[in-house]
Amino acid sequence: MLSSLSSSVDDAASFVRTLMIPFPVLVLQMLHYHQPSELLAWTVDHRGLSEDIKVLAILKILCGLQMTVIDLLLCSVSQKPAMINWRKGFFRSSALARFLNVLESDEQGAIHLQNVLRPRAIELVTREIDVEMEDAKLIFHMSTKDITPEYLLSFDIEHGLTVPLKETTPWLRQILMSAMRTTRAVKENKHQNVETRALAPPKVQSGTTAIIYPLCNATLADLRLQPILDNRLKCDMITFSDNVRPTRTHMHDMTDHLVIDIIKILIDNHPGFNYLSNSSVLKHRSYHPPPLGYKTQEYVLRTTTTDESTTDGNIKVARNAYIDQLAFDIHDLNN
């Protein structure tokens, strides 16, 4: 039986030698062999593997195929017909946003992300603001025939300008609001009211500064609050024709002031008008001037970062000045 088995093995070996494929030809055929992708699927139960083990295994496969993770990503979201389903799935999910969030949370990744996105962000913001400004033209567009006394009487800046501009130009508004905030205001999450003085140092050109000074020809009795409130209730309604529209005398004075301002601009910007610089005629008229030699005494309080542009801000500024800084009691300020 053993001799028979030995004979069979020899016969099989002889048969294989007669069919032996030369090694170079065999290697060439192996290089051109395309194994179906399904055969590269997991051959073990992946449910028992940790995420790190699975990722490392995939990375080793990519390394063996001389590919990188980015190669895999770029190919899977490409326009190739074979990748259409993977591409749709990628953009249908939140994968891109999650990937960018991971980069942003990493210190080194955030630097690279900022360098890549900065020029694109500038272009995007510029394009959006151009669109907003085109849309905002309709808000400011009106003819002179539209400006009537009825229009001026019913005009409300909040609903006529503020709200429409806030809705139409959100990008531009955000940029302007950010530009108005100092570093300290951003940290405190506060908007600052900026009052600029040309002769003030840069570091003190932001904030709200209260100045206390005595009123000329006024007594403490004149400042009692209750009579002021009573008189307010008795006041007539302010109307455009009686209280807002300039009189002929007002218009004459306004024209004179405007002419003086124009000539002042010419004097400052063209040497041909220097001969008018000391003219006594080119001086603005004073209305209700103080007594000759009168000098107002001023007491400057500390600057506060409170936003004074709102009703609540005005109350906070007054509270800071009288109670926090001057140490008045609330009852001291009654009436």
HELIX and SHEET records of a PDB file:
HELIX    1   1 LEU A    2  THR A   18  1                                  17    
HELIX    2   2 PHE A   23  LEU A   31  1                                   9    
HELIX    3   3 SER A   37  LEU A   40  5                                   4    
HELIX    4   4 HIS A   46  GLY A   48  5                                   3    
HELIX    5   5 GLU A   51  GLY A   64  1                                  14    
HELIX    6   6 VAL A   69  SER A   76  1                                   8    
HELIX    7   7 PRO A   81  MET A   83  5                                   3    
HELIX    8   8 ILE A   84  ARG A   92  1                                   9    
HELIX    9   9 ALA A   95  SER A  105  1                                  11    
HELIX   10  10 GLU A  107  PHE A  140  1                                  34    
HELIX   11  11 THR A  144  ASP A  146  5                                   3    
HELIX   12  12 PRO A  149  SER A  154  1                                   6    
HELIX   13  13 ILE A  157  ILE A  157  1                                   1    
HELIX   14  14 GLU A  158  THR A  162  3                                   5    
HELIX   15  15 VAL A  163  THR A  168  1                                   6    
HELIX   16  16 PRO A  170  ALA A  179  1                                  10    
HELIX   17  17 THR A  183  GLU A  188  1                                   6    
HELIX   18  18 PRO A  202  VAL A  204  5                                   3    
HELIX   19  19 LEU A  220  LEU A  223  5                                   4    
HELIX   20  20 LEU A  225  LYS A  234  1                                  10    
HELIX   21  21 PHE A  240  VAL A  244  3                                   5    
HELIX   22  22 ARG A  248  ASN A  269  1                                  22    
HELIX   23  23 PRO A  271  LEU A  276  5                                   6    
HELIX   24  24 THR A  311  ARG A  319  1                                   9    
HELIX   25  25 ASN A  320  GLN A  325  3                                   6    
HELIX   26  26 ILE A  330  LEU A  333  5                                   4    
SHEET    1   A 2 ILE A 211  ILE A 212  0                                        
SHEET    2   A 2 TYR A 299  VAL A 300 -1                                        
END                                                                             
